[in-house]
Amino acid sequence: MNKPTSPQPSGSLSEPVMELLRAVHDALDLPLPGLTDADEYAYAGLLANRARDARVILAGVLHDGHEPGRAAVALRGWLDRWPVTYTPWGNGGGAR
């Protein structure tokens, strides 16, 4: 399961919209890859896959009227398909 890493801002947005924004943030907030070509390639592929999924979810909300809270839940579920499998920078993958 992906752990939320996004900040908890205050504001006038509804809670479902905030959840969607947090889910998109968490989808794209990946640790930098280590120094190997394999780590960099895996990072690029993971970011591309997660960005595609986030765009699909956002399109559903913006163009098809999907409910933001349910969209956030769906995106978080989709992200389970795309875990970090590379060695992150500073975790044996580069300078500390």
Z-matrix of the N, CA and C atoms (Angstrom, degrees):
N
C 1 1.447
C 2 1.515 1 108.66
N 3 1.282 2 117.13 1 140.42
C 4 1.457 3 121.46 2 178.18
C 5 1.518 4 109.92 3 -78.65
N 6 1.324 5 115.74 4 133.36
C 7 1.457 6 120.78 5 177.73
C 8 1.519 7 108.57 6 -89.46
N 9 1.326 8 118.43 7 129.10
C 10 1.464 9 119.62 8 177.13
C 11 1.519 10 110.86 9 -61.61
N 12 1.307 11 115.96 10 133.87
C 13 1.457 12 121.11 11 179.10
C 14 1.512 13 111.66 12 -120.76
N 15 1.312 14 117.43 13 -4.45
C 16 1.457 15 120.91 14 -174.69
C 17 1.521 16 111.43 15 -76.16
N 18 1.327 17 116.32 16 151.61
C 19 1.462 18 119.99 17 177.62
C 20 1.522 19 111.37 18 -67.16
N 21 1.292 20 115.63 19 165.48
C 22 1.456 21 122.17 20 -179.59
C 23 1.528 22 108.78 21 -108.00
N 24 1.337 23 118.64 22 79.66
C 25 1.461 24 119.87 23 -176.11
C 26 1.526 25 112.15 24 -73.39
N 27 1.304 26 114.70 25 153.73
C 28 1.460 27 118.91 26 172.80
C 29 1.521 28 107.17 27 -97.36
N 30 1.294 29 116.92 28 154.31
C 31 1.451 30 119.79 29 -179.84
C 32 1.509 31 111.14 30 168.41
N 33 1.308 32 115.02 31 -170.47
C 34 1.455 33 120.18 32 -175.08
C 35 1.525 34 113.03 33 -98.93
N 36 1.324 35 118.62 34 5.71
C 37 1.459 36 120.21 35 178.52
C 38 1.522 37 110.09 36 -75.56
N 39 1.320 38 115.77 37 147.98
C 40 1.464 39 119.70 38 179.74
C 41 1.532 40 109.50 39 -68.41
N 42 1.322 41 115.67 40 158.21
C 43 1.464 42 120.43 41 -179.52
C 44 1.532 43 112.02 42 -60.85
N 45 1.349 44 120.58 43 -41.52
C 46 1.466 45 119.02 44 177.17
C 47 1.528 46 112.58 45 -60.95
N 48 1.324 47 117.86 46 -38.63
C 49 1.467 48 120.47 47 178.25
C 50 1.524 49 109.45 48 -67.38
N 51 1.323 50 117.39 49 -40.77
C 52 1.467 51 120.45 50 177.83
C 53 1.527 52 110.55 51 -62.08
N 54 1.330 53 117.16 52 -40.59
C 55 1.465 54 120.21 53 178.37
C 56 1.522 55 111.10 54 -62.39
N 57 1.326 56 116.44 55 -40.30
C 58 1.461 57 119.78 56 178.08
C 59 1.523 58 110.53 57 -64.90
N 60 1.316 59 117.00 58 -44.09
C 61 1.463 60 120.09 59 178.61
C 62 1.527 61 111.13 60 -62.64
N 63 1.317 62 117.42 61 -39.74
C 64 1.469 63 120.46 62 177.12
C 65 1.528 64 110.70 63 -64.20
N 66 1.322 65 116.90 64 -41.42
C 67 1.465 66 120.18 65 -179.54
C 68 1.528 67 110.94 66 -64.28
N 69 1.326 68 117.39 67 -41.44
C 70 1.470 69 120.28 68 178.09
C 71 1.525 70 109.47 69 -65.40
N 72 1.318 71 116.99 70 -44.99
C 73 1.466 72 120.62 71 177.53
C 74 1.525 73 110.59 72 -56.37
N 75 1.327 74 116.73 73 -49.86
C 76 1.455 75 120.63 74 -177.89
C 77 1.526 76 112.33 75 -65.31
N 78 1.319 77 116.79 76 -31.34
C 79 1.465 78 120.21 77 177.37
C 80 1.524 79 111.64 78 -63.88
N 81 1.312 80 115.85 79 -35.74
C 82 1.469 81 120.34 80 -173.58
C 83 1.522 82 113.34 81 -99.87
N 84 1.315 83 118.01 82 -7.57
C 85 1.460 84 122.73 83 -177.47
C 86 1.529 85 109.61 84 -89.55
N 87 1.322 86 116.37 85 78.81
C 88 1.458 87 122.23 86 -177.14
C 89 1.526 88 110.66 87 -100.58
N 90 1.333 89 116.95 88 147.88
C 91 1.457 90 118.38 89 174.25
C 92 1.527 91 110.01 90 -67.31
N 93 1.322 92 116.00 91 145.66
C 94 1.462 93 120.04 92 177.83
C 95 1.520 94 109.70 93 -62.75
N 96 1.336 95 117.01 94 148.32
C 97 1.460 96 119.89 95 -178.07
C 98 1.522 97 112.07 96 -78.53
N 99 1.332 98 114.95 97 160.70
C 100 1.452 99 121.17 98 172.11
C 101 1.519 100 110.78 99 -66.50
N 102 1.297 101 116.05 100 -173.04
C 103 1.463 102 121.42 101 -172.14
C 104 1.525 103 114.67 102 -84.75
N 105 1.311 104 118.51 103 -11.15
C 106 1.460 105 119.04 104 -176.74
C 107 1.528 106 110.97 105 -76.98
N 108 1.321 107 114.67 106 153.53
C 109 1.467 108 119.30 107 176.37
C 110 1.526 109 110.90 108 -60.15
N 111 1.333 110 116.37 109 -37.76
C 112 1.468 111 119.97 110 -179.65
C 113 1.525 112 111.06 111 -62.71
N 114 1.334 113 117.01 112 -42.52
C 115 1.462 114 120.23 113 178.58
C 116 1.523 115 110.80 114 -64.91
N 117 1.312 116 117.48 115 -43.43
C 118 1.470 117 120.55 116 179.79
C 119 1.526 118 111.34 117 -65.30
N 120 1.317 119 117.23 118 -39.75
C 121 1.461 120 121.17 119 178.32
C 122 1.533 121 110.29 120 -64.95
N 123 1.350 122 116.37 121 -44.33
C 124 1.465 123 120.24 122 179.84
C 125 1.531 124 110.65 123 -63.54
N 126 1.335 125 117.23 124 -40.32
C 127 1.466 126 121.94 125 178.14
C 128 1.528 127 110.44 126 -61.37
N 129 1.320 128 116.96 127 -47.02
C 130 1.468 129 120.62 128 -178.74
C 131 1.522 130 111.11 129 -62.27
N 132 1.319 131 117.10 130 -42.37
C 133 1.459 132 120.53 131 179.09
C 134 1.521 133 112.06 132 -66.23
N 135 1.330 134 116.31 133 -41.81
C 136 1.460 135 120.80 134 179.09
C 137 1.523 136 110.84 135 -64.09
N 138 1.317 137 117.17 136 -44.98
C 139 1.460 138 120.51 137 179.34
C 140 1.526 139 110.78 138 -62.69
N 141 1.323 140 117.45 139 -41.27
C 142 1.465 141 120.82 140 178.69
C 143 1.530 142 111.12 141 -62.89
N 144 1.328 143 117.27 142 -43.70
C 145 1.463 144 120.81 143 -179.95
C 146 1.524 145 111.90 144 -64.97
N 147 1.331 146 116.15 145 -43.98
C 148 1.457 147 119.70 146 -179.74
C 149 1.528 148 111.55 147 -68.57
N 150 1.325 149 116.94 148 -38.14
C 151 1.470 150 119.90 149 178.14
C 152 1.530 151 110.31 150 -64.85
N 153 1.319 152 117.19 151 -39.72
C 154 1.464 153 120.81 152 177.40
C 155 1.524 154 110.67 153 -61.46
N 156 1.322 155 116.59 154 -46.36
C 157 1.467 156 119.93 155 179.58
C 158 1.527 157 110.98 156 -62.40
N 159 1.330 158 117.56 157 -41.19
C 160 1.471 159 120.74 158 179.01
C 161 1.529 160 110.29 159 -63.86
N 162 1.332 161 117.67 160 -40.25
C 163 1.473 162 120.36 161 178.55
C 164 1.522 163 111.06 162 -63.73
N 165 1.319 164 117.41 163 -40.24
C 166 1.470 165 120.91 164 179.25
C 167 1.531 166 110.33 165 -63.27
N 168 1.321 167 116.20 166 -45.43
C 169 1.463 168 120.52 167 179.36
C 170 1.526 169 110.47 168 -62.72
N 171 1.330 170 116.96 169 -46.24
C 172 1.467 171 120.14 170 -179.62
C 173 1.523 172 111.42 171 -63.99
N 174 1.312 173 117.55 172 -37.62
C 175 1.467 174 120.55 173 177.79
C 176 1.528 175 110.05 174 -62.82
N 177 1.325 176 117.11 175 -39.16
C 178 1.460 177 119.77 176 177.86
C 179 1.520 178 112.39 177 -61.67
N 180 1.321 179 115.96 178 -39.04
C 181 1.467 180 119.88 179 179.36
C 182 1.528 181 110.55 180 -73.04
N 183 1.326 182 116.20 181 -47.84
C 184 1.460 183 120.60 182 -173.73
C 185 1.529 184 113.82 183 -73.77
N 186 1.322 185 117.02 184 -36.13
C 187 1.469 186 119.92 185 -173.01
C 188 1.521 187 114.25 186 -107.04
N 189 1.326 188 116.69 187 -25.92
C 190 1.459 189 119.60 188 -175.33
C 191 1.524 190 113.25 189 -114.55
N 192 1.330 191 117.05 190 2.22
C 193 1.452 192 120.58 191 175.59
C 194 1.515 193 115.76 192 73.66
N 195 1.335 194 118.09 193 22.01
C 196 1.458 195 119.45 194 177.89
C 197 1.526 196 110.16 195 -64.27
N 198 1.306 197 116.52 196 148.13
C 199 1.458 198 122.37 197 -178.28
C 200 1.533 199 109.59 198 -72.83
N 201 1.336 200 119.64 199 128.10
C 202 1.466 201 122.37 200 -174.66
C 203 1.528 202 114.63 201 -58.97
N 204 1.319 203 118.58 202 -39.54
C 205 1.462 204 120.23 203 -179.74
C 206 1.520 205 112.44 204 -63.58
N 207 1.319 206 115.62 205 -44.24
C 208 1.476 207 119.62 206 177.98
C 209 1.514 208 110.80 207 -68.23
N 210 1.331 209 116.54 208 -34.30
C 211 1.462 210 120.24 209 177.13
C 212 1.526 211 110.51 210 -64.64
N 213 1.332 212 117.34 211 -38.89
C 214 1.468 213 121.05 212 178.17
C 215 1.526 214 110.54 213 -62.75
N 216 1.327 215 116.35 214 -43.97
C 217 1.467 216 120.67 215 178.37
C 218 1.527 217 110.13 216 -61.80
N 219 1.321 218 116.68 217 -43.64
C 220 1.469 219 120.63 218 179.35
C 221 1.523 220 110.85 219 -62.41
N 222 1.331 221 117.62 220 -45.53
C 223 1.465 222 120.23 221 -179.64
C 224 1.525 223 110.45 222 -61.94
N 225 1.306 224 118.20 223 -44.61
C 226 1.476 225 119.99 224 178.45
C 227 1.525 226 110.72 225 -60.06
N 228 1.322 227 117.11 226 -38.10
C 229 1.461 228 119.98 227 176.77
C 230 1.515 229 112.35 228 -65.61
N 231 1.316 230 116.07 229 -40.20
C 232 1.460 231 120.33 230 178.45
C 233 1.523 232 110.78 231 -64.89
N 234 1.320 233 117.54 232 -34.62
C 235 1.464 234 120.49 233 -177.12
C 236 1.515 235 112.25 234 -65.35
N 237 1.324 236 117.11 235 -23.88
C 238 1.460 237 119.75 236 177.06
C 239 1.523 238 111.45 237 -61.25
N 240 1.340 239 116.63 238 -21.78
C 241 1.467 240 120.53 239 177.18
C 242 1.518 241 112.06 240 -75.06
N 243 1.334 242 117.26 241 -16.04
C 244 1.468 243 122.05 242 -172.77
C 245 1.526 244 111.35 243 -125.39
N 246 1.344 245 118.13 244 66.27
C 247 1.467 246 119.43 245 178.57
C 248 1.530 247 111.23 246 -76.02
N 249 1.308 248 115.58 247 162.22
C 250 1.462 249 120.89 248 174.32
C 251 1.524 250 107.32 249 -72.68
N 252 1.324 251 116.65 250 119.08
C 253 1.461 252 121.42 251 -178.92
C 254 1.518 253 112.32 252 -117.10
N 255 1.313 254 117.45 253 -1.18
C 256 1.456 255 121.89 254 179.50
C 257 1.527 256 109.79 255 -97.48
N 258 1.325 257 116.27 256 168.00
C 259 1.456 258 120.90 257 175.93
C 260 1.520 259 108.43 258 -83.76
N 261 1.337 260 117.60 259 117.21
C 262 1.464 261 119.68 260 179.45
C 263 1.528 262 111.98 261 -69.32
N 264 1.312 263 115.14 262 154.62
C 265 1.456 264 122.83 263 175.31
C 266 1.533 265 108.63 264 -57.05
N 267 1.327 266 116.86 265 135.49
C 268 1.457 267 120.81 266 177.94
C 269 1.522 268 114.07 267 81.02
N 270 1.316 269 117.72 268 -1.15
C 271 1.456 270 121.66 269 178.34
C 272 1.521 271 108.30 270 -119.48
N 273 1.325 272 115.04 271 51.17
C 274 1.446 273 121.03 272 -174.69
C 275 1.517 274 112.35 273 87.34
N 276 1.329 275 117.34 274 -0.33
C 277 1.455 276 120.97 275 -177.71
C 278 1.505 277 113.94 276 -111.14
N 279 1.326 278 118.67 277 9.96
C 280 1.461 279 120.13 278 179.67
C 281 1.511 280 111.32 279 167.54
N 282 1.302 281 116.55 280 -167.23
C 283 1.463 282 121.73 281 -177.35
C 284 1.528 283 110.46 282 -62.83
N 285 1.311 284 115.14 283 152.84
C 286 1.470 285 120.00 284 179.75
C 287 1.470 286 111.00 285 -111.46
